Amino acid sequence: MYRNKEGGLTSQFYFCHRTRTDQSVSTQGVRYMTQTANGTKRRAENRDRRTQRQEQILEAAVQLFAEHGYSDTDTQLLAEKLQVGKGTIYRYFPSKRELFLAAADRAMRLLRQSVDSSIENIDEPFERIGVAIRAYLTFFAEHPEYVELLMQERAQFKDRKKPTYFEHREVNVRPWREMYRALIADGRIRDVPVDRIMDVIGSLMYGTMFTNYFVGQQKSVETQAREILDIVFHGILTDSERTNRAGAGAKL
């Protein structure tokens, strides 16, 4: 073995020793990164499986609640429908109340997704309003079970300060509120309180949805949307009557 004057290892031996050490460290680093990546992938897969199972439970629960009502829907019935043990249901939803409210919440999330996707590529404000109303009415026409859930929630959970429908409405109105303000600023609609505009249009849609459910849909979604838009955009007074009432100092 060669040594330098100070008795240390030669540079050749030091280089070889360090190379082997660096290779060992590098191998350990690659192994660690691989294990970390695999762990991250497994956790993501587990989350996906959990989300998928949760959606399956909620979809089945909606059908049972709509068919049998909240009081007569049993967790065992749901477990049998899904071909799982009751314990599986309780791992996701500890009580029937939580299951029901999660199902109602899911319905409202799906409503928003449906409306948002329908207006995604539409910039013209009045066209957005019309398309959104059609999407809203279509959603509930295709999913009457969600209307049933909304009614059951009001009947069964009177202790809730605000129903799920209106909780979601408050969260989702911000972009619409901004749009109406911009239309007022541009002189395209009357300068009236934005919340009044939204409340009136929202009530027309809400009432139409329930009327369709109770008495059956007598008109197509397209016709109903067009009639709502006609009254909202044009009102019921003629131009001459509007002028006469303004001249007479009518308050309304």
N, C-alpha and C positions, 0 to 999 in steps of 0.2 A: 504494500500500500504506500502510495506516495504522500509525503507530507511537505508542507512549506517550512520556511525557516522558523516560524513561531510554533511549529509542532501541530498545526491544524490540518484538517483534511484538505486535500488538493481540490482545486476548483472543479476538476473533472468529476470527482466523487460527489462533491456537493451538488453539482448540477444534476447528476443521475438520481441522487437521493431526493432532491426537491421535485424532480419530474414525477417520480413515483408518488410522492405525497400529494402533489397537485392533481394527479389523475384520480387518486382516491377521493379527494375532496370533491372533485368534479362529478365523479360517479355518484357520490352520496347526494350531491345537489340535484342531479337529474332524477335520482330515485325519489327524493323528497318532493320535487315539483310534480312528478308523475302521480305520486300518491295523493298530493293536494288536488290535482286536476281531477283524478278519479273520484275523490271524495266530494268535490264540488258538483261533479256530474251526477253522482248518486243522490245527493241532496236535492238537486233540481228535478231529477226523475221522481223522487219521493213526493216533492211538492206537487208535481204534475198529476201523479196518481191520486194524491189526496184531493186536489181540486176537482179532478174528474169524478171521483167517488162522491164528493160533496154535491156536485151538480146532479148526479144521478139520483141521489137521495131527495134533493129538493124538487126535481122534476116529477118524481113519483109521488111525493108528498102533496104537491099542488093538485094532482089528479084525484087523490083520495080525499083531500079536504073539500074540493069542489063537489065531489060526488056524494060524500057522506056527511059533510059538515064538520066543524071543529070538534064538537062534543063527541060525535060518534066515530071519529077516526082514531083507531088504536095503533100504537107503535108496533105491535105484533103484526097487524095487518100490513103495515108498510114493510116490515122485515120480510114477510112472506112474499110480498110483491117483488122485492128486490132479490129474494133468495139469499138472504144473509141473516145472521143472528141479531137479536135486539141489541146486543152489546155494541155491534158495529154502528148502529144508529146513534146510540148514546155517546159513543166516542166523538162524534161530530156535533151532536146537538143534545146537551144534557137533559132537556125537558121538551115536552110537546109544545109549550109556549114558544120557546126559542126556535124550534123547528118551524112553526107557523110563521113567526115574524121574519125569519130568514127567507122563507119562501115568498112572502109578500115583498120583501126588500129585493129579492132577485127579479121578481116581476117588474118592478120599477126600473131596475138597472137595464133590463132587456128593452123596456119601452124607450129609455133614453138612447140606448145604442141604435135602436131602429130609427128613431127620429133623427139623431145626429148623422147617421150614415146616409139618410135620404137627402139631407141638405148640404152634405159635405162640399160638393163642388158648385154650389149655387151662391152667387154673390148678390144678385138683385134682391133687395129686402122684401118686397111684396111677393115675389115668387117664393122666397124662403118661407114666408108665412103660410102661403097656400100649400106648399109641399109638406110642411111640418104638420099642418092640420090633417091632411090626407093620410100621412104616415101614422099619426096618432089614432085616427078612427080605424084604419086598416088593422093596426096592431090588436086592438081590442075586439074587432070583428072576427079576427082569426084566432083569438085566445079568450073566449068568454070565461074560461076558468079563472082568469086573473081578475075579472070583474067580480066574480063570486068571492074571491079571496078578500077583495077590498071591502065588500059588504060584511063578510064574516068578521073582519077585523074590527069594524065599527061596533058590531053587536057584542063581540066577546071581550074586547079589551077597552072598556070604557074608562079605565084608569089611565090610559095613555093620553098625555096632554095633546099630542098631535099625531094623527094617523100617518102611516108610512107614505101614502100618496103625497101628502102635503109637505112632509119632511123632504122628499126628493124634489118637489116643485120649488121649494125655497132655494135649494142648492143649484138647481138648473136654470133659474130665471136670469141670472146675471148677464149672459151675452144677449138675451132678448131685451132686457132693460136698456142696455147700451145701444142696441140697434134702434129702438123706438126713440131714444133721446137724439140720436143722430138724424132720424127722419124729421123730428120736430125742429131741430136746428137748421135743417136744410129747407124748411118750409113745405115739406111734402105731406105732413099730417098736422092736424090741429094741435095747438099748444095746450094740451090737457095733461093732468098728472099721469105719468107713465104707469104707475101701479093700477090706476083705474082702467087703462087700456088693457093691461094684462089680465086683470081680474075679470073683465067682461068677456074677453075672448076665451080665457080659461074656463069660465063658467059655462059658456056655450058648448065647448068641447066636452067638458065633464058631464053636463046634463045630457048631451046627445049620446054619449057612451052608455050611460045608465038607462036611458030611454030605449035604446036599441036592445039592451039586455032584457029589460022587463017585458016589452011588448013585441019584440022581434024587429029585425031591421026591415023597415018598410021601403026604404030607398037605398040606392047604392051609395057606397062611400063617396064616390065622385060627386054625385048629386048633393049629398049632405054637405060636403066640403064647399061646393060651389055656392050653395044657399047661405051658409055661414059667412063666407067671404063677401057675398053680395050685400048682406045686411051690414056687416062690419065696415066695408069700404064705402058703401053708397048710402047707407041709412034707409029710412022709409019715407022721408019727406021729399017732395019735389023741390026744385030750385025756387019756384015761385012761392011755395008755401013757406019755405025757409026764410025768404025775403019778407013775406007778410008778417011772419011771427017776430022777426027781428024789428020790423017797423012798429009793431004793436007793443014792443017791450016785453015780450013773453020771456019768462025766466027759463023755461024748458022747451 
